[in-house]
């Protein structure tokens, strides 16, 4: 476990995490700190972040709530973490992904890099076409007023 903690808290890991967050250039979280602002003093901020985590004093911030328009109308709610929280998330992902990815089944598609819901649908269609899987479709249709 000590090795995991050392890898997680290493300056190399946090530098890589910061580079991934910076490359995406996402919007600010509830603290309104932008990627550009963090970049101005990134080395000091990364050190401070690592110390806070190592001491157990790190507290993630609430998500910033945003609404973006959907193409078909309506709104999609987004929860945006702060730049610092995104760095911590990426630092953890850098360590956990190589450990956990080999344990997933090849037929698992959800929340995995390089895989999508469309790939899952194609896989199911392939199984169906080879007689390995039978599909039964059903759905419930309703509107907001309770009509069918």
N, C-alpha and C positions, 0 to 999 in steps of 0.2 A: 504493500500500500504506500509506503514511503516513496518508492520509485515513481508511482503514479503521481503523487503530489509534487514531487520534484520536477517531473516532466511538465505537468500542468502549469506550475508557477515559473518555469524557466523564461528568461528574457527572450530567447529565440522563439518560443511558442507564442508569447504575447506580441512579438514583432510580426510574426506571420499572421496572427489573428487581426492585428491592426491593419496590415496591408490588405487583407481581404475586405475588411469593413470600409477602408478608404477607397478601394477600387469600386465599390458599389455606390459610393457617394449618396447614401440615403439621407432622408430628411432628419431633422432634429427630433428628439423625444420631448418629454415633459419639461426637462431642464433647459430646453431651447439651445443646447450646445450643438453646433454643427460639426461636420467632419472637418471643414476648413479651420474652424477655431481649434479643434483638438490637434490638428496637424501642426499648428504653430509651436506647440510645446509637447509634442507627442512623447518624446523620451521621458520627460519628467512625469507626465500623466500616466504613462505605462508603468513606471516604477512605483508611483503612488498607488495605482490600482493593484499591482502585485502585492505590495506591502499590506494593503487593506484586506485582501483575500487571505494572505498568510496568517494575519493576526486574528482573523475571524470577524473583523469589523465591517466587511463589505455588506452593503444593503442594496439590493436592486431597487430601481425606481419603478413607480407605476407606469403603465403604458400610456402613451399619448393616443387619444382616440381621434381618428380621422374618418371622414366619409368621402368616398370617391364615387363618381357616377358610373353605373353599369351601362354597357352598350345598348342593352335592351330596355333601358329605363330603370329607375329606382337607384338605390344606393348600396354600396358595399362598405361595411365597417372594417377598418384596419386598426390594429393595435401596434403602435410603433415604439420599440424600446429605445432607450438613450444610446448614444454612441458607445459609452463605456459598458453598458449592459450587452450590447452587440459584440463588443470585443471579448468580454468574458464568455459569452455563448460560443463564439468561434474558437476561443482557446480550449474550451472543454470539448468541442466537437473535434478539434485537431487530435486530441488524445483518445477520445472514445470511438471515433469512427473506425480506425484500423483494428480496434479490439472487437467491435460488435459486428461490423459488416460481414465477416466470414461466417457468422452464425445465422444469417438470414437464409431462408430458402430461395432458390433461384426463381420461384414463382411469386415471390413477394415484391411488390412494386411501390407500395405507398411510402412516401417521404424518403426516397432513396435517390442519391445523385445519379443522373443519367437514366432515370426510369420515369415513366409517366403513366397516367390513367389510360392513354391510348395504347401504350405497349401492353398493358394488362388486358385490354379488350382484344387486341390482336392475338395474344396468347390463348385466351379462352376460345376465340374463333378457330384457331389452329387445333386445339384439343377437340373441339366439336367436329371439325372436318375430318379428323382421324378417328372419330368414333370413341374418343376417350372421355367425352363430356357431353351431357345432354342439357340443353338450356330450356328453362321454363321462364317465360316473361310474365310479369304482372306489375301493375302499377295502380295507384289510387290517384284519381283526379278530383280536385276540388278547388274552389276559389275562396277568397277571404270571407265571403258572405255565407259560406257553408253549403253552397250549391254544388251539384255534381255536373 
